[in-house]
Amino acid sequence: MTLPDGLSRLPAYIQGALEAIWDGATADSQESMTLEFKEDPSHREGADRARPKLVEKLVDEAICMANSEVGSGIIIVGVHDKVGGPEAFTGTDLREADIEQKIFNASKPNMNVSATGVLFRGTRLLAVHIPEARALYTRTDGAAKRRETDGGKFSCKPIPEETRRAIDALRRNPDYSNGETDMVPEDLSLSVVEEAHRRLVLYRKSRGEEEPAMAKTRTGLLRELGLLRQDGSLKRAAEILLAQPEPTHVTVRHLWRDFPGEDPKVTEISAPVILALPRLRALIDSHVQQEIARVQFDDGQETAIPAIPGQAIDEAISNALIHRDWRIAKPIVVEQSRRLLKVTSPGPLPPGVSVDRLLTVTSEPRNNRLMAAMRALGLAEESSRGFDRMWAAMISSGREIPEVIATETAVSVIFAGANPDVPFVQGLHALAKRFGAPISTVGALIILRHLYDAPVISLEVARDKTQQATNETRELLHSLEELGVLVKLNGTDEWGLLTEARSLLGGEGTDEALSDGVQSWAESQLEKGRTLQAAEIADRAGISTQEAGKILRDLRDQGKAKIDPAGPPRGRGTRWIKA
């Protein structure tokens, strides 16, 4: 078929969308994260009234597309989005230079779009190309929106301040996976492209969304995933995700040991990430005992607890593949035995992340483009929640939190699949049934795990364990207090479980003598003539020895305690008596 004049200047997926509309489809059914249709209502209403509104809409839409996860797109002006067939092509006489200048002047930083007039079956349309964004874009008054989808419907929504900062930080820092590669779409195996298409469709359906029309072509799919450069070449993220590695390159190395210390059975996977990830997951599953305990609940429900929770596994391996340093020619290494899983990825933690702030720091992903594409395919969740989900999965299944070892050359996450604490799992179920969903958040789970073993939790301990700032921790504790789970102890910065919550959770943390707070208890013991040590207080109350030492020093400052002169004056063996 001979293309209409000017149409050849548009990508094939847009040509296909226009043909589909001509054949009866509505324009809104052809829209995607990177394609939007706009009617020029001045043809119906009069240029004087409608033209300024249209131009403002184009400014907003350009900013929205630039701020989306894909970060680019095309707006086609001159097509009614609710009508199918030839009558949908109402056309436009907007001038290219006028639109380019208006969007440039109305955006901050100034956006250099490219507007191109094209003819489709005798009707003039205007194609506005939004280049790949390198920063967060706003209106000149600071207003910022981004293109999002809800049930397959695309719209511009205001961006929360935290998200604005994250987008700006991501785009101002180099993203290796967004860099240039010499590969073109034709270099990709058709079977791998078809697998990407299959996963995109399945993931969209799981969210109640329809398949984007543009994704039916190879280039359309790649653009929808943000994997195609303006010049038609592939980004590194596409190469990592979809291209077959060199024969000598191993994507993942899996080591299975039936007994600790013995020589492992080695399995190597050399495949694009879209294939390597499910293969690795299946390999791990083949060795994971799916039921090491079956928990019965009072309401008649029951659940099987595997050696390692599936959600923890998913997060660990997807995080390792997404956030690894792909400049290093080494594989992800997964070491597995009957009760242990260790996932090691090359490279240090992402910038801004440390081991003691894994749960709360908003990181700057090393491979943001790769991460966005994997999210679009349902292969990964939100980047900032990976460690949260690992922690929550392990605690809620009655196990210890993962151990994370980070060096300048690698990051390891280690899961110990010990026998679960079944009474704790039962207690969590009872609490969640009584108080609702907030009990399942990672911060609440951390605090409840502590209070299962100890009678109180101090603000300081809660802050350290949840890895939050002091005010954030205080808000969490107060929220649990308002929910009816915790009670604040006599004006101290210490909390315990309310009677009902303690009864539901159970555990070893019950200590009526500590109900007035740790300091009050320590004071009462000194009054009785007892000798105290910081380690004893810490063990009894479930607080740190440093915090226990501070309590004793505070009592000294109040004239209620002193160091026993018969013992050492400092150090771990220091004893305290009544002053």
SETILO-195540 format. One record per residue: residue in one letter; x, y, z of N, C-alpha, C, O in turn. Coordinates in steps of 0.02 Angstrom, whole numbers, plus 50000, padded with zeros to 5 digits. Layout:
aXYZXYZXYZXYZ ...
//
This chain:
m500424994050000500005000050000500445006350000500925006650038 t500285011149960500635017449959500395021750018499795022850025 l500865024150059500685028150116500455035050094500735037750046 p499965037950128499775044850115500355049550125500825048050163 d500335055250091500875060050094501055061950166500615063650205 g501685061550182501925063750248501875058450302502205059050353 l501465053350292501355048450344501985044350358502095042150414 s502405043450307503005039550315503485042550366503945039250389 r503375048950383503805052050432503625050050504503975051950550 l503085046350513502875044050578503095036850589503145033050541 p503215034850653503385027850667502835023150645502255025150639 a503015016950632502545012050606501955010850653501395009850630 y502075011050719501525009750765500995015250762500405013950775 i501205021550747500725026950740500345026350674499745027650670 q500715024450623500375023050559499835017850569499275018650544 g499995012550604499515007250617498915009650658498355007650645 a499045013950707498505016650749498025020950707497415020550714 l498305025150662497895029350620497465025150572496885026550561 e497765019850545497385015450501496825011950539496275011050513 a496965010050601496455006750642495865011450656495295009350656 i496015017750669495485022650681495075023650617494465024050620 w495405024050560495055024750496494575018850485494035019650456 d494795012950508494385006950499493835006250551493455001350548 g493775010850598493225010750645493395010850719492955011850760 a494035009850737494225010150807494215017350832494335021950792 t494085018450896494125025150924494845026750942495235022250957 a495005033050939495695035150953495915033451024496485031451035 d495455034051073495655032651141495825025251152496195023551198 s495565020751108495755013751113496455012451087496745007151100 q496735017151050497405016451022497935020151063498535019651048 e497725023651114498205027451154498605022951199498405017351215 s499185025451220499645021751264500035026851306499885032751306 m500535024351343500945028851382501315033751337501505039151360 t501425031951274501825036151229501435039051171501725042151126 l500775038051170500375040551114499725043551140499365040251177 e499585049651120498975053251139498675056551078499035059251036 f498005056451072497645059851018497255065751047496965065351100 k497265071251010496885077251029496505079850969496765080150913 e495885081750980495505085150929495645092550931495785095350984 d495625095750873495675103050870494955105650867494665105950813 p494665107650924493955109550925493825116250891493235118050883 s494345119950872494225126350838493855125450773493525130050749 h493895119350743493525118050681492775117850693492375118750647 r492595116550757491875116250773491645122450810491085124850797 e492045125050854491815130250899492045137250880491775142150905 g492525137750837492795144250821493475145250852493565144250912 a493935147150811494625147650832494735152250892495165150750934 d494375157550896494495162450948494385159651018494755161251064 r493875155351025493725152651091494105146251107494335145251163 a494165141851058494425135251071495175134551064495475130251097 r495495138651022496205137751009496635138551071497065134351083 p496545143751112496965144451172496905138451219497395136351248 k496295135751227496195129951271496575123951244496885120251283 l496565122951179496915117351149497665117951161497995113051179 v497935123851150498655124851159498855123451231499375120351243 e498455125651279498605124351349498585116851364498985114251402 k498105113351333498065106151341498695102751313498945097951342 l498945105251257499545102351227500145103451272500575099151278 v500185109251304500735110551352500705105551409501205102451427 d500105104851437500015100151494500185093051473500525089451510 e499955091051415500065084151393500805082851379501065077451394 a501155087751351501865086951338502255086151404502695081851408 i502075090051454502395089551519502235082751551502675079551580 c501605080651546501405074251574501795068451543502045064151580 m501865068451478502225063051444502965063251462503285058051472 a503245069251467503955069851485504085067251555504625064651569 n503585067851600503685065651669503475058451681503535055951737 s503225055051630503015048051638503625043551646504195045851638 e503505037151662504065032551669504445031751603505055030951604 v504085032051547504415031551482504815037851468505365037551441 g504535043651485504895049951479504895053051410505285057651397 s504455050651365504405053551298503735051551269503345047951301 g503585053751208502965051851176502805056251116503195060551097 i502225054951087501985058751029501245060451039500845056151058 i501075066651026500375068851027500165070150955500495073850919 i499615067050934499345068150867498735072650874498245070850906 v498765078550843498225083450846497825083150781498095082850726 g497155083250790496715083250732496295076950726496015075650673 v496255073050782495875066850782495405066850842495625067750899 h494765065750830494275065250884494375058450918494395053350885 d494435058450986494615052251020494015047851038494115042351064 k493405050151026492815046151044492435043550983491935039950992 v492645045150924492295043350862492765039050820493345040750811 g492505033550792492895029450747492715030650675492175033350660 g493155028750629493025029550558493285036050530493595039950566 p493165037350465493425043450433493215049950466493585054850465 e492615049950498492385056150529492795058050590492725063650615 a493215053550615493635055150672494195060050654494455063550697 f494365060350590494925064550567494665071550550494485073050493 t494655075750601494395082550594494935087450571494765092850546 g495575085750580496125089750555496295095750599495945097150648 t496825099050582497045104950619497455109350573497785106950527 d497435115950586497865120550550498375123850596498665129050580 l498485120750656498995123250701499675123450666499855118650631 r500045128850676500695129450645501235126250689501235127050750 e501695122750657502225119150694502615123850740502695122450799 a502855129250712503295133750750502925136750810503225137750862 d502275138350802501895141350856501845136550916501935138650973 i501715130050903501655125150957502325123950990502365123551051 e502845123350950503515122250979503705128051025503965126851079 q503565134251004503735140051044503315140451107503575142051161 k502665138951102502225139351159502435134351213502475136151272 i502565128151194502765123151242503445124851272503555123851332 f503905127551231504555129751256504475135051309504795134651362 n504065140151296503985145751342503605143951406503715146851459 a503135139051400502685137451456502945131951501502615130251550 s503525129151486503795123651525504445125651559504795130251537 k504605122151614505215123551652505525116951673505195113051708 p506135115551654506545119251605506205119251536505755115251523 n506445123651494506125124351428506195117851388506735115151380 m505615115351363505595109051327505625110351252505245114251225 n506085106851219506155107551147505795101851111506095096851093 v505135102751101504755097751063504855099050989505075104350968 s504675093950950504705094550877504015093250849503745087750858 a503725098250816503055097550786503115096650711503495100150677 t502745091750685502775090150614502075089550585501665085750612 g501915093250532501285092550498501295086650450501765086050410 v500785082350452500755076550407500045076150377499565078550407 l500005073050319499355071950287499155064650295499545060050279 f498545063550318498285056850320497625056750282497125059650304 r497625053350225497025052750182496705059550169496095060350174 g497145064250154496915070950136496795075650193496635081450182 t496865073450255496755077550314497415079250347497825074850360 r497525085750360498145087750393498095086550468497625088550501 l498605083150493498685082050565499335085150588499765086950547 l499405085950652500035088550681500305083450730499955081550778 a500915081250720501245076550765501745080450808502215083450782 v501635080450874502075083850921502505078650957502255074750996 h503155078650942503625073750971503915076551035504225081951034 i503825073051091504125074951155504775071051163504765064951166 p505345074451165505985070951170506065067651238505725069551286 e506515062851242506625059451306506865064451358507335068251348 a506515064251415506635069251468507285067951505507455062251518 r507635073251521508245072851560508155076251628508635076551667 a507555078651642507415082051706506675081551719506295079251677 l506465083651778505755084451793505505090851761505835096051767 y504935090551726504665096451693504045098951730503645095051755 t503975105551734503395108751765503145114351720503485116351672 r502545116951736502345123351708502775128751740503115127551790 t502765134551711503175140051738502975141951809503375144951845 d502355140251829502145141751898502325136051946502135136352005 g502685130951922502905125451965502445119451966502625114251995 a501855119851934501385114251933501675108551890501935109751836 a501625102451916501905096651881501415090951881501115089351933 k501325087851823500905081951817501285076551779501785078051746 r501045070351784501345064951745500795060551716500245060051744 r500955057451660500485053051626500455046251662500975043051673 e499855044251681499755037951716499165034351685498775037251648 t499115027951700498565023851675498175020951733498465019051784 d497525020651725497085017751775496555013751737496105016651706 g496615007051740496135002951703496175003851628495685003051593 g496775005651603496865006651531496695013551507496795015051447 k496455018051550496305024951533496895029351554497125029051611 f497135033451507497715037551519497505044651538497055047551507 s497845047451588497675054151610498285057351643498765053951660 c498245063951651498765067751685498575068751758498025071151773 k499015066851802498875067551873499425071351908500015070551892 p499245075551958499755079351995500275074652026500105069152046 i500895076952031501435072952058501565074952130501705080852143 p501525070352178501695071952247502415074352253502845072652212 e502555078252304503205081252312503755076052316504295076952286 e503645070552353504155065352359504315062352291504895061052275 t503785061152250503885058352183504255063352139504675061352098 r504095069752146504435074852107505185074652120505595074852074 r505365074252184506075074152202506415067852175506985068152151 a506055062252178506345055952154506465056252078506995054152054 i505965058752041506045059251968506625063851951507035062151908 d506665069451983507195074251970507875071251984508345072151945 a507935067752041508575064652060508775059252010509355058851990 l508295055151990508435049751943508705052551877509175049851848 r508385057851853508565060351787509195064651786509495065751734 r509375066951844509985070851848510605066451858511165068851850 n510495060151875511045055551884511085050651825510575048351799 p511695049251804511775044751747511445037951758511515035051812 d511095035551708510765029051711511095024751658510995025651598 y511495019951681511865015751634511395012251586511545011751526 s510825009751611510375005951568510015010251517509725007551469 n510035016851525509725021351477510215023551423510045027451379 g510825021051428511335023151381511265019851312510815015951299 e511725021651270511705019751200512005012951187512485011051220 t511725009251141512005003051117511985002951042511595006751011 d512374998851011512404998350938511854993950909511764993550849 m511484990650953510974985950929510354989550903510194995050926 v510014986350856509384988850829508844983650842509014977850856 p508204985450838507664980650855507724974050817507544968850844 e507964974250756508004968050716508514963150743508514957250724 d508954965550788509454961050817509144956550871509454951650892 l508554958150894508234954350947507884948250919507574948550866 s507934942650954507594936550935506834937550936506564940450983 l506504935250884505784935950881505444932450940504944935050966 s505694926750961505384923151016505434927051081504974926851122 v505984930751091506054934751151505584940751149505274942451199 v505524943951091505054949551083504344947151096503954950551129 e504174941251070503504938451082503384937051156502834937851180 e503904934851191503844933751263503714940351300503314940551346 a504064945651279503944952251309503234954451297502904957151341 h502994953451236502304955351219501814951251261501324954051287 r501934944751268501494940551308501464942951380500924943351410 r502034944451408502054946651478501714953451486501364954551536 l501804957951438501474964451442500724963651442500374966751482 v500464959551397499744958451392499474955351456498964957551482 l499814950251482499594946851543499584951651602499114951651642 y500114955751607500154960351663499614965751659499304967551709 r499494968251598498974973251589498284970251607497874973551639 k498164964151586497524960951601497434959951676496884960551702 s497984958351710497944957351783497754963751819497504963651875 r497874969551787497694976051814497044978751786496864984551798 g496694974551748496064976751718496154981351659495694985151643 e496734981051626496884985451570496914981451505497044975351506 e496784984851450496824981651385497534982151356497934986351377 e497674977751309498314978051274498364984451234497914986151196 p498924988151243499004994251203499084992451129499474988051112 a498724995851086498724994251015499424994650985499604990550943 m499814999451007500485000350979500944994550994501424993350958 a500804990851048501254985451069501224979451022501604974751031 k500774979550973500714973950926501274973850875501374968850841 t501634979350869502224979550825502854979350868502844981250927 r503404977050837504024976550874504254983350901504404984050960 t504274988450856504494995050878504004998150926504195001750972 g503354996950915502854999650960502924996851030502875000551079 l503054990351035503164987151100503774990151135503744991851194 l504324990951098504934993651127504845000851150505105002851201 r504465004751111504325011651132503885011751194503995015851239 e503385007351197502945007051255503345005351318503165007651373 l503875001451311504294999651368504855004651380505255003751426 g504905009851338505425014851347506115012351330506615014751358 l506165007451284506805004151269507105006351202507625003751182 l506785011051168507005013151102507235020351104506895024751131 r507815021551075508065028351071507735032251014507405029250972 q507825038751014507515042950963507745041050893507365041750845 d508365038750887508625036950821508445029950799508665027650746 g508035026350840507825019650822508265014150848508095008250840 s508845015750879509265010650909509015008750978508585012151006 l509275003351004509055000851069509455004051125510045005751116 k509145004751182509495006751242509805000551274509624994951259 r510275001751319510614996151353510104991951391510174985851396 a509584995051418509074991351454508754986051409508604980551432 a508654987651346508384982751299508874977051288508674971251284 e509504978751282510014973551273510044968851333510074962751325 i510024971751393510044967651454509424963351461509464957451477 l508854966251448508214962951459508034957951404507744952751419 l508214959551341507944955751285508454952451240508274947851203 a509084954551241509574951951194509944945951224510074945751284 q510114941251182510494935451203511204937651220511524940851178 p511474936051279512154938051296512664934451253512504929651218 e513274936951255513834933551222513904926551251513754925351309 p514144921851210514194914851233514584913951297514444909351336 t515064918351310515484917651370515184921151431515444920451486 h514644924851422514354928651476513814924651512513334922351481 v513894923851578513404920351619512974925551656513244929751692 t512314925151647511864929851680511784928051754511814932551797 v511674921751769511554919351837511934912751848511934908451805 r512254912151906512564905851927512214903451991512204907052041 h511924897451989511574894652046511974888952076512184884452039 l512094889152141512484884152177512034880652228511794883852275 w511924874152219511514870352267511964865852308512374862052281 r511884866152374512234861752421511724858052463511334861052499 d511744851452457511294847452498511484847752572511064847052616 f512144848852584512394849452652512904855052653513314855652607 p512884859352705513354865052707514074862852702514294858152735 g514454866452660515164865252652515354860452598515934860152578 e514874856452572515044851652520515094855152452514854860752444 d515414851952405515464854652337514764855652308514344851152312 p514644861552278513964862852254513824859852186514284858552147 k513194858852172512974857452104512864864152071512464868252094 v513214865352015513214871951983512764871851922512814867351879 t512334876751917511914877851858512024884951834511944889751873 e512204885751771512314892451743511774894051692511594889951650 i511524900151696511004902551650511304908251610511484913451638 s511334907351544511564912651499510984914451454510864911251403 a510634919751472510024921551437509844928751452510074931451503 p509444932051410509204938751427508804938451492508524933251509 v508784944051527508474944251594507744941951592507524938651639 i507374943551539506674941751536506584934151537506064931651559 l507084930351515507064923051518507434920351578507234915351608 a507984923651597508394921351653508024921651719508094917151761 l507624926851729507284927851793506794922151808506844919151862 p506324920451763505874914851779506234908151784506024903851823 r506774907051744507144900851750507474900251819507464894951850 l507764905751842508074905751908507554904451963507674900652009 r506984907751956506454906752006506234899452009506134896752063 a506154896351951505944889351948506484884851978506334879952012 l507114886551966507674882651992507694883052068507794877952102 i507604888952095507584889852168506994885952197507074882552248 d506414886652166505814883252191505904875652193505644872252237 s506284872952145506374865752142506764863152203506734857152217 h507104867552238507494865652297507194868152362507424866152416 v506704872552359506404875352419505854870652445505404868852408 q505904868852508505374864952539504764869452548504794874352585 q504224867752514503644872152511503234872152575502824876652585 e503334867152617502964867052680503404863952735503514857952736 i503644868252779504014865752836503594866052900503774863252951 a503034869652895502554869952951501874871752923501814875552875 r501354869152954500664870952938500364874153000500334871053053 v500134880252992499884884153049499124884153049498814885952999 q498844882253105498124882453115497934888653155498264890253205 f497414892153132497194898153166496534896853203496164892153187 d496394901053252495794900053293495144900553253494644897553273 d495154904253197494554905053157494444899353108493994899653066 g494864894253112494794888553067495224888753005495304883752971 q495514894552989495954895152932496624891752947496804890653005 e496984890252895497654887552903498084889652845497834891552792 t498744889452855499204891352802499834887152807500044885252862 a500134885752750500774882252747501344887252744501294892252708 i501864886152782502444890652783503024887052749503234881752772 p503284889952694503854886852659504504888452695504524892552741 a505044885252673505704886552702505894893852694506144896952741 i505784896652634505904903752620505274906552588505044903652539 p504984911952614504374914752583504494916752510505004919552493 g503994915052468504064916552397504164923852383504544925652338 q503814928252419503884935452407504594937752421504864942052385 a504904935052473505594936952488506064934752432506514938452413 i505954928752405506354926252349506284930852289506774932852258 d505654932352271505524936552212505874943352217506194945652170 e505814946452275506114953052284506874952652282507194957052253 a507154947552311507884946952314508184946052244508674949352227 i507894941652204508204940352139508044945852089508474947552047 s507444948852091507294954352045507714960452063507964963852019 n507794961852128508224967452149508944966352127509274971052105 a509174960152134509864958752115509984959952041510504962652022 l509514958051999509584959051928509494966351907509834968751862 i509044969851940508904976851922509464981451944509714985551906 h509674980652007510114985552037510854983752035511274987652059 r511024978052006511724976252000512084981151954511764984951917 d512734981251957513144985351912513274981351849513694976851849 w512914982951796512964979251733513604980651695513744977451645 r514004985351719514654986651688515164981351708515684980551675 i515014977651761515454972351785515244965751753514674963651758 a515714962551720515564956351683515574950351729515964945651719 k515144950351779515074944751825514344942951832513914947251823 p514184936751848513484934751854513204936151923513574937251971 i512534936251928512204935651992512354928652018512314923751980 v512524927952082512654921452111512134919952164512044923852211 v511794914252157511304912052206511554905652238511634900552204 e511684905852303511894899952341511314897552383510994901352419 q511174891152377510574888452409510734881752442511074877452414 s510464880952502510464874552536509764873552565509314877552550 r509664868452605508994866852628508694872452671508084873452671 r509104875952708508844880952754509164887752745509154891852791 l509454888952687509794895452676509764897352602509814893052558 l509664903752590509684906552523510094912952525509944917452564 k510614913252483511044919052480511074921552409511264917752363 v510884927852398510884930852332511404936452330511354941152369 t511884935852285512434940752281512434943952212512444940452161 s512444950552211512454954152148513084958452144513294961252194 p513384959052084513994962952077513864970452087513344973052067 g514344973752117514304980952128514054982752197513764978552231 p514184988952219513954991152285513214992652286512874992152235 l512954994652344512274997052349512175003252306512665006952294 p511555004552283511445010652244511635016952283511645016852344 p511795022352248511985028552283511465030752334510865030652320 g511705032752392511255035252444510985029952490510615031552537 v511145023552478510875018052519511425015152562511985014252539 s511265013752625511725010352670511355004552703510745004452703 v511724999952732511424993952762510944995752818510434992352827 d511095001052856510665002952912510075007452892509705009752935 r509995008652827509445012852803509105009652743508845013152699 l509095003052739508814999652681508065000552674507805000552619 l507715001352731506995001452730506695008352716506115008852697 t507085013552724506785020152723507095025052674506775030052656 v507705023852652508025028552606507745027752536507695022152510 t507555033252506507355033252436507985033352394508325038352389 s508125027652363508745026952327508695029952257508155031552232 e509265030652227509305032652157509515026552117510105025052112 p509035022852089509185016552056509735017152004509755021951965 r510175012252005510735012351958510485011251887510795013851840 n509945007551878509695005951812508945007451808508525002951803 n508785013851810508085015851813507685013851751507105011751757 r507985014351692507625012451632507475004951631506925002951613 l507955000851652507844993651657507294992251707506854988051695 m507314995651764506814994551816506114996251792505644992551804 a506045001851757505385003951732505114998851682504514997351683 a505544996351638505324991351589505114984851622504614981851602 m505484982751673505304976651708504664977451748504274972651754 r504544983351774503904984551808503334984151758502804981351773 a503424987051699502904987051648502724979951626502164978651604 l503204975251632503104968351613502884963951672502784957951664 g502804966951731502614963251790503164959051819503034954351857 l503794960651802504374956851827504674959951889505134957051919 a504434965651910504704969051969504174973451998503714975551964 e504254974952063503804979452098504154986152106504684987352078 e503834990652144504134997152157504824996452187504924992552234 s505295000252161505994999552181506115001052254506534997952286 s505755005752281505885007952349505595003252401505695004252461 r505224997952379504884993552426505194986552429504944982352466 g505724985252391506004978552388506214975852456506004970452476 f506624979652492506854977352557506274977152607506244972652649 d505814981952603505224981852645504864975152640504694972052690 r504744972952578504374966752566504764960652591504474955952617 m505424960652582505834955152609505764954752684505644949352712 w505834960452719505784960652791505084958152814505024953852857 a504564960952782503884959352802503744951852791503434948752833 a503974949152735503854942052720504194937552771503894932652793 m504794939152791505154935052839504854935652909504754930552943 i504704941752932504424942652999503734939353004503594935853052 s503304940552954502624937852957502604930252952502104927252970 s503144927152927503184919852927503554917152987503734911252988 g503684921353036503994919253099504734918053096505004913953133 r505084921553051505814920753044506174927353058505874932653064 e506844926853062507264932653070507284936653006507194934052951 i507424943153013507484947452954508104945352915508554942252943 p508134946952849508724945052809509354948452835509324953852865 e509914945252822510564948252835510824951152770510824947752719 v511054957352772511314960752712512044962352723512224965652772 i512464960152678513184961552679513354965552617513264963152561 a513584971652626513734976052570514464978152571514714980652622 t514814977252516515494979552507515534984052446515014985452415 e516114986252428516214990252369516144986252305516084989152251 t516164979652310516154975452250515534971152243515394968652189 a515134970252297514554965952293514074967152351514264969852403 v513454965152341512934965352393512634958452399512414955552349 s512614955852460512314949252473511724949952520511754953552570 v511184946552503510594946152547510514938852566510484934452522 i510484937552631510484930652656509844929352696509674933052742 f509484924052677508874922052711509004915452747509234910552717 a508844915252811508894909152850508204906052858507764908952891 g508104900352827507454897052829507364892552889507194886652881 a507494895152949507424891153010506684889453022506244892252990 n506574884853070505894883153087505524889453109505784893253150 p504924890653084504574896853101504314896753172504194891553202 d504234902753200503934903653265503174903553255502864908753244 v502884897653259502174896753243501724900853289501264904053263 p501824900953356501394905053398501394912453378500874915853383 f501974914953356501994921953334501574922953271501214927953266 v501624918353223501214918753162500474918653180500084922353151 q500294914353227499594914053249499374920553282498824922953271 g499824923353322499674929653355499574935353306499134939553315 l500004935653254499934940853203499264940253168498934945253155 h499074934053152498424932953119497854935553162497394938753137 a497874934053226497354936353272497334943953277496804946953278 l497924947053280497964954353283497684957553219497304962353222 a497894954853161497664957553097496914956953090496584961453065 k496634951353113495914950453109495554955353155495014957753138 r495854956853212495544961453260495634968853241495164972753246 f496244970753219496394977853209496454979853136496454985853121 g496514975153089496524976953019497204977152986497704975053015 a497214979652924497804979452880498424982852908498974980352894 p498384988452947499004991652969499494987053004500084988453007 i499234981453031499664976753067500174973553020500704971253043 s500034973352956500474969952909501004974452879501414971952840 t501024980852896501554985152870502214983352902502234980852958 v502764984652867503414982252891503594985552958503874982153002 g503454991952967503604995253030503224992253088503514991053141 a502574990953079502164987953131502414980853147502444978953205 l502594977053096502844970253106503484970253147503574966053191 i503934974853133504564975353170504424976753244504724973653287 i503984981453257503824983153326503474977353362503634975953419 l503014974053328502664968453359503134962553373503064959253424 r503594961353328504084956053339504494957553402504634953053442 h504694963753410505074965653470504654964653533504894961953582 l504024966853530503594966453590503344959353602503084957953656 y503434954953556503294947853568503824944953615503684940353653 d504434947753611504994945253651505144949553712505474947253758 a504914955653712505084960353766504464964153788504004965053749 p504444966353850503844969753875503744976853850503184979153846 v504274980253833504214987153810504654988253749505114984453736 i504504993653714504954996053661505035003553669504535007153675 s505635005853670505765012953677505775016253609505845012953557 l505705022753609505735026653547506405025453512506435024753451 e506945025153551507605024253522507675017553488507925017053432 v507455012153522507495005453493507055004953431507255002153381 a506435007553436505985007353378506275011153319506215008953262 r506595016753333506905020653279507455016753245507495016653183 d507885013453284508445009753255508195003653217508455002053163 k507695000153243507454994053212507064995453148507124991753099 t506665000753147506275002353088506655006653038506425007852982 q507255009053058507695013053015507375019652994507515022152939 q506955022453037506625028753022506925034453063507305033353110 a506745040553043506915046353083506505046353148505995042853152 t506725050053197506395050053262505655052053256505225048653285 n505515057353220504815059653215504385054653177503795053653194 e504665051353126504295046253089504135040253135503585037453133 t504625038353176504525032853222503995034553274503565030453289 r504025040653300503535042753349502825042553320502355040553353 e502765044753257502115044553224501855037453218501265036153229 l502295032753200502095025753194501855023053261501345019753265 l502235024453314502045022053381501375025053403500955021553430 h501285031553391500655034853409500075031953369499525031253394 s500205030353305499675027553263499455020753289498865019253290 l499935016553309499765010153338499415010953405499005006853425 e499595016353441499255017853504498525019753490498075017353525 e498405024053440497725026053423497315020153397496705020053406 l497645015353364497305009453339497065004953395496615000853386 g497375005653454497195001553511497664995753522497504991153560 v498254995853490498734990453496499244991953551499404987553591 l499504998053554500014999953602499755004753654499225007853646 v500115005153709499975010153761500645013353780501145009953787 k500645019953787501235023553808501295023153884500795023953919 l501895021853909501995020453979502145026854018502705029454014 n501665029254055501745034654104502195040454084502665042254119 g502045043254026502395049254005503105048153981503465052953968 t503315041653976503985040253951503975039653876503435039953845 d504555038953846504595037353775504645029853766505075027353729 e504205026153800504185018953798503465016753788502995019853814 w503375011253751502715008653736502695001253751503194997653744 g502104998853770501984991753777501324989953743500964994353721 l501184983453739500554981153710499984982153760500054980653819 l499414984553735498814984653776498604977553793498804972753760 t498214976953845498044970353871497744965753817497944959953811 e497264968453778496944964353727497454962253674497464956453653 a497874966953652498374965353601498874960253628499074955753591 r499084960953691499544956153721499224949253724499564944253711 s498584949053740498244942553744498214939253675498284933153670 l498094943253623498054940553556498734938453529498794933153498 l499244942553541499914941053514500264935653554500604931453525 g500194935753620500554930853661501284932753666501464938653664 g501714927653673502424928853675502704929153745502354927953794 e503344930853749503704930953812503784938053839504154939153887 g503444942753810503564949653828503164952253887503264957953907 t502734948253917502324950553971502744951554034503104947054055 d502714957454063503064958954125502704964654159502824970554144 e502254962954204501844968054237502264973054275502064978854283 a502854970754299503284975254338503554980954296503764986054324 l503554980154230503814985354186503274989754157503404993854113 s502664989054180502104992654151502145000154160501825003954123 d502545002454209502635009654219503245012454184503395018354191 g503595008354147504185010554112504825007654141504835005754200 v505345007254101505965004054121506305007854178506545004854225 q506315014454174506645018454225506305017554293506635016954344 s505645017554292505275016654355505425009754385505505009154446 w505465004754342505624998054367506334997854397506434995054450 a506815000954361507505001054386507545004654453507885002354499 e507195010154459507185013954522506895009654578507155009754634 s506355005954564506045001854616506504996254638506514994454697 q506894993454592507364988154610507924990754654508134987454701 l508164996754640508674999854682508405001454751508755000554801 e507785003654754507465005154819507424998854862507454999254924 k507354993054830507314986754866508004984254887508064978954918 g508534988054870509214986154889509564981754839510104979054854 r509284980854779509594976754728510164980454694510184986554690 t510634976454669511174979054627511004977754555510804972254537 l511074982754513510884982254442511484983354397511944987054413 q511464980054339511934981254285511544983054221510974980854212 a511864986954178511534989054116511324983054075510784983054046 a511744977854071511584971954031510954968454058510554965854019 e510874968254125510284965054154509654968854135509144965854117 i509674975554139509094979554121508924978654047508344977954029 a509434978754006509334977953933509004971253918508544970953877 d509244966053950508964959353937508254958853962507824955953928 r508104961754020507434961354049506924965454009506354963353999 a507134971353986506674975953954506674975553878506234978253845 g507174972153849507204971853776507454978353745507234980253691 i507904981753780508194987853753508934986953745509204981753765 s509274991853715509994991253705510354992553771510094995953815 t510974989853778511364991253837511544998653842511605001353897 q511615001953785511755009153786511175012953817511265017653856 e510555010953797509975014253824509895012753899509705017153938 a510045006553918510015004753989510515008754029510375011054085 g511115009654001511615013654035511405020854043511545023954095 k511055023553993510805030353998510295031054054510285036054090 i509855025854062509355025954115509705026254183509495030054227 l510225022254193510585022254256510925028854269510935031354325 r511215031854217511535038354226511025043854242511165048354282 d510435043454212509895048154228509695047554302509585052654335 l509645041354327509485040354397510035043054442509905045654496 r510655042454419511215045354457511155052954460511255055954512 d510985056054402510915063254400510355065754445510355071354469 q509855061354455509295063054500509435061454573509015062554616 g510045058954586510225057254655509925050754680509875049854741 k509725046254635509385040154654509815033954644509625028554666 a510385034554611510815028854597511545031054598511705036954587 k511985026254611512695027554608513055021154590512775015654597 i513665021754566514065015854550514295012654614514515016054660 d514245006054617514465002254676515215003054684515595000954640 p515455006054738516175007054746516565000654752517175000554743 a516214995154768516554988754774516684985354707517024980254704 g516434988254654516514985254588516904989854541517144995154562 p516974987854478517334992054429516974998654417516364998754417 p517355004154407517035010754399516745011854329516365016554320 r516915007854281516665008554213516705001854177517014997054201 g516385001654120516404995554080515794991154091515324992954127 r515804985254059515224980854060515084978054129514504976354144 g515584977454172515474974654238515254979554291515194977854350 t515124985854271514934991054319514264989354352513774987654319 r514254989754420513644988454458513384994954487513774999454504 w512724995354492512395001454518511974999554579511664994354582 i511995004154628511615003154689511235009654705511325014754672 k510795009254756510415015154777510895020454805511355018754843 a510785026754786511205032254810511045033854883511355038354911 
//
